[in-house]
């Protein structure tokens, strides 16, 4: 082989590395979920598709259907991983504190992949972790003296508040990064005239407050519906 042949065989300088083919027999649910989570991390939930997953793993997308029947089934599994998080469900014996801690766990986990909050809102996954967290919260609310109906209504309100807040925070973080500001401290660009909209003008400083502070304040107000 000549030097010219060597040059032809060598990859071009600066050329992107080819995708790494997944060895035969190693395509498991865990491999698929790890790769899918990375796609979501980089491009958001809307960037995920079976074709994108196939390109990342250099595998024909039809091979995935042995593990997941549909794209939505795989997204449900991703959502359940995020809902479970990295920590066990709080169990300190203080029902109110444990419920707050559980919601903070969920918020923290979803903020790592905030576009998945929209997926959960559109299609509640109903996986093992989803039901375990719901059962945990409902048990805490029942222990505070709420009826099954009241506990269900309050839990759904808390869950939707948490998911909606994550979506709002995701937009704020994106805007802050675009403005080269510190994420988590969005800047309000709306300054209503106080003489026309006095109550809204009074609220503007709090619209600019730290998102965690906003989350805690709203959570406190909702939690007042539960017996002390």
For each residue, the residues with C-beta under 8 A, 3 or more apart:
1: 5 6 9
2: 5 6
3: 6 7
4: 7 8
5: 1 2 8 9
6: 1 2 3 9 10
7: 3 4 10
8: 4 5
9: 1 5 6
10: 6 7
11: 15 17
12: 15
13:
14:
15: 11 12
16:
17: 11
18: 58
19: 55 56 57 58
20: 57 58
21: 57 58 59
22: 26 27 31 57 58 59
23: 26
24:
25:
26: 22 23 31
27: 22 31 32 57 59 63 64 67
28: 31 32 67
29: 32 33 67 68 77
30: 33 34
31: 22 26 27 28 34 35 57
32: 27 28 29 35 36 53 57 64 67 68 74
33: 29 30 36 37 74 77 78 81
34: 30 31 37 38
35: 31 32 38 39 53 56 57
36: 32 33 39 40 48 53 74 75 78
37: 33 34 40 41 78 81 113
38: 34 35 41 42 56
39: 35 36 42 43 47 48 52 53 56
40: 36 37 43 44 45 47 48 78 113 115 116
41: 37 38 112 113
42: 38 39 47
43: 39 40 46 47 48
44: 40 47 115
45: 40 48 75 113 115 116 118 119
46: 43 115
47: 39 40 42 43 44 52
48: 36 39 40 43 45 52 53 71 75
49: 52 53 71
50: 53 54 61 64 71 74
51: 54 55 61
52: 39 47 48 49 55 56
53: 32 35 36 39 48 49 50 56 57 61 64 74
54: 50 51 57 58 59 60 61 63 64
55: 19 51 52 58
56: 19 35 38 39 52 53
57: 19 20 21 22 27 31 32 35 53 54
58: 18 19 20 21 22 54 55
59: 21 22 27 54 63 64
60: 54 63
61: 50 51 53 54 64
62: 65
63: 27 54 59 60 66
64: 27 32 50 53 54 59 61 67 68 74
65: 62 68 69
66: 63
67: 27 28 29 32 64
68: 29 32 64 65 71 73 74 77
69: 65 73
70: 73 74
71: 48 49 50 68 74 75
72: 75 76 123
73: 68 69 70 76 77
74: 32 33 36 50 53 64 68 70 71 77 78
75: 36 45 48 71 72 78 79 116 119 123 125
76: 72 73 79 80 123 125 126 127
77: 29 33 68 73 74 80 81 125 127
78: 33 36 37 40 74 75 81 82 113 116 119
79: 75 76 82 83 116 119 120 125 127 130
80: 76 77 83 84 125 127 128 129 130
81: 33 37 77 78 84 129
82: 78 79 85 109 110 112 113 116
83: 79 80 106 109 120 125 127 129 130 133
84: 80 81 109 128 129 132 133
85: 82 105 106 108 109
86: 109
87: 105
88: 91
89: 98 102 105 132 133 136
90: 97 98 101 102 105
91: 88 98
92: 97 98 101
93: 98
94: 97 98
95: 98 99 140 141 143 144
96: 99 100 140 144 223 226 228
97: 90 92 94 100 101
98: 89 90 91 92 93 94 95 101 102 136 140
99: 95 96 102 103 137 140 141 158 223 226
100: 96 97 103 104 219 223
101: 90 92 97 98 104 105
102: 89 90 98 99 105 106 133 136 137 140
103: 99 100 106 107 158 162 219
104: 100 101 107 108
105: 85 87 89 90 101 102 108 109
106: 83 85 102 103 109 110 133 162
107: 103 104 110 111 162 165 166 215
108: 85 104 105 111 112
109: 82 83 84 85 86 105 106 112
110: 82 106 107 113 114 116 117 120 162 163 166
111: 107 108 114 166 169 170
112: 41 82 108 109
113: 37 40 41 45 78 82 110 116
114: 110 111 117 166 167 169 170 173
115: 40 44 45 46 118 119 170
116: 40 45 75 78 79 82 110 113 119 120
117: 110 114 120 121 163 164 166 167 170
118: 45 115 121 122 167
119: 45 75 78 79 115 116 122 123
120: 79 83 110 116 117 123 124 125 163
121: 117 118 124 160 163 164 167
122: 118 119
123: 72 75 76 119 120
124: 120 121 130
125: 75 76 77 79 80 83 120 130
126: 76 130 131
127: 76 77 79 80 83 130 131
128: 80 84 131 132
129: 80 81 83 84 132 133
130: 79 80 83 124 125 126 127 133 134
131: 126 127 128 134 135
132: 84 89 128 129 135 136
133: 83 84 89 102 106 129 130 136 137
134: 130 131 137 138 155 159
135: 131 132 138 139
136: 89 98 102 132 133 139 140
137: 99 102 133 134 140 141 155 158 159
138: 134 135 141 142 148 151 152 155
139: 135 136 142 143
140: 95 96 98 99 102 136 137 143 144
141: 95 99 137 138 144 146 150 151 154 155 226
142: 138 139 145 146 148 151
143: 95 139 140
144: 95 96 140 141 226 227
145: 142 227
146: 141 142 150 151 154 226 227
147: 150 151
148: 138 142 151 152
149: 152 153
150: 141 146 147 153 154
151: 138 141 142 146 147 148 154 155
152: 138 148 149 155 156
153: 149 150 156 157
154: 141 146 150 151 157 158 222 225 226
155: 134 137 138 141 151 152 158 159
156: 152 153 159 160
157: 153 154 160 161 222 225
158: 99 103 137 154 155 161 162 219 222 223
159: 134 137 155 156 162 163
160: 121 156 157 163 164
161: 157 158 164 165 218 219 222
162: 103 106 107 110 158 159 165 166
163: 110 117 120 121 159 160 166 167
164: 117 121 160 161 167 168
165: 107 161 162 168 169 211 214 215 218
166: 107 110 111 114 117 162 163 169 170
167: 114 117 118 121 163 164 170 171
168: 164 165 171 172 211
169: 111 114 165 166 172 173 184 211 215
170: 111 114 115 117 166 167 173 174
171: 167 168 174 175
172: 168 169 175 176 183 184 186 211
173: 114 169 170 176 177 183 184
174: 170 171 177 178
175: 171 172 178 179 186 187
176: 172 173 179 181 182 183 184 185 186 187
177: 173 174 180 181 183
178: 174 175
179: 175 176 187
180: 177
181: 176 177 185 187
182: 176 185
183: 172 173 176 177
184: 169 172 173 176 210 211 212
185: 176 181 182 208 210 211
186: 172 175 176 208 211
187: 175 176 179 181 208
188: 191 204 207 208
189:
190: 204 207
191: 188 201 204
192: 196 197 200 201 204
193: 196 197 201
194: 197 198 201 202
195: 198
196: 192 193
197: 192 193 194 200 201
198: 194 195 201 202
199: 202 203
200: 192 197 203 204
201: 191 192 193 194 197 198 204
202: 194 198 199 205
203: 199 200 206 207
204: 188 190 191 192 200 201 207 208
205: 202 208 209
206: 203 209 214
207: 188 190 203 204
208: 185 186 187 188 204 205
209: 205 206 213 214
210: 184 185 213 214
211: 165 168 169 172 184 185 186 214 215
212: 184 215 216
213: 209 210 216 217
214: 165 206 209 210 211 217 218
215: 107 165 169 211 212 218 219
216: 212 213 219 220
217: 213 214 220 221
218: 161 165 214 215 221 222
219: 100 103 158 161 215 216 222 223
220: 216 217 223 224
221: 217 218 224
222: 154 157 158 161 218 219 225
223: 96 99 100 158 219 220 226
224: 220 221
225: 154 157 222
226: 96 99 141 144 146 154 223
227: 144 145 146
228: 96
